[in-house]
Amino acid sequence: MQLPEGTDTVELAVPDAFGILRGKRVPASAWPHVAENGIHMASVIYTWTPRCEIRDDDEWLDPSKGWPDMQAVPTGDLRPVPWRPGAVMVLCETKDEDGQQLPVSPRDVLAKVLGKAAAMGFEVRIGFELEFYLLDPVTKRPKHRDIQCYGLARGAEYEDVLGPMRKHLVDFGIPVEACNTEYAPGQIEVNIRYDEAMRTADNAVLFRNAVKEIAQQHGYLATFMPKIDYDQSGSGVHLHHSLWRDGKNVFSDGGKLSDVGRWYLGGLQHHMAELTLFGTPTPNGYKRRVPYSFCPQNATWGHDNRTVALRVIEGGDNAVRIEQRDGSADANPYLIMAAQIAAGLHGIEHRMEPGPATDTDAYAVTDAPLLPRNVPEAVEALRKSDLARKVFGDLLVAVTAGIAMHEHEYCTLRVSDIERDRYLEVF
């Protein structure tokens, strides 16, 4: 891989257990050697917490194993970083020191699922919508108090950062379709055009990192934390699924959902609860699940209905797709995509029929399966999932559950300012 002219620094990026980019920077002069041989990094990035804390009860690398190295080998496109001239970023694949795949690598799991789709004759295409907040870096609060969803005038007040952000993202190779203010002060949504699923997952991890860097350059703190305040909208990730064969969308039958699409929908619905943890990995994400919050509470589906978990969108042949809406913005893109695609493919294999459509208020539905409301419920459902063990393997399931329970216990044991304000003087 030849470096673009003017490159002085190459950034080698590896998404960790949460899809947060970790890596190293090397001078351009070192690139020929690194391109061929890769670099070494500690493999514990796949089992530590978002704050890089080492867990004593690590299911894969307990301290007695000495936290060994892994090899990170450049595998993606060389992407010039428009907001940092002279820098080029490249994603890496990881192997152990013997050249073997790591059983806890999220990207490898997605590759396995996409391999199965290919064997079934499908190319998976995914588009995504990601929500985030732009906050004052000192106060950690939005600069407004009112909601102006889709507000062009309000959006113009953020154009000092959103304008350069859109341009930089497109120049970085991420196909932005649109952005808008969302349903909370300071909340933004960006829509990314659908593409082959691995390319989309790569774009998603690069997108989150890019947004944070560009926001910082323009005096904002960007956060993908799912719920920054109890009375404001949470930030989610919505994935738009379609399967293609020979250049045609097999979800479409004359602009309506085909049999294949319906079975895929059935798989998504059937397995949604048990695979929730891959889409909502932290305790904070479950605080999004409140009525009339644009975040689903049950495993329902409907036609162009934003109260359900699975929104079927019909129209032109290329536009027919299924949107899964329950994931939180902090989800690892590789894991959430692998889980959802695996569920859909399982539905096709077994011709799973979805339940009846909910084309009214899904929050008022009382007989639909509820989604997990907290980490312990999600962990219990995941541990019972035969599909999860088959697709992800026992080890990755254990690591995912272990990290989530560590975060749950950490947050549960801490005494918050809210508790002090509510109870300290009363009792």
Disulfide bonds with the S-S distance in Angstrom:
none
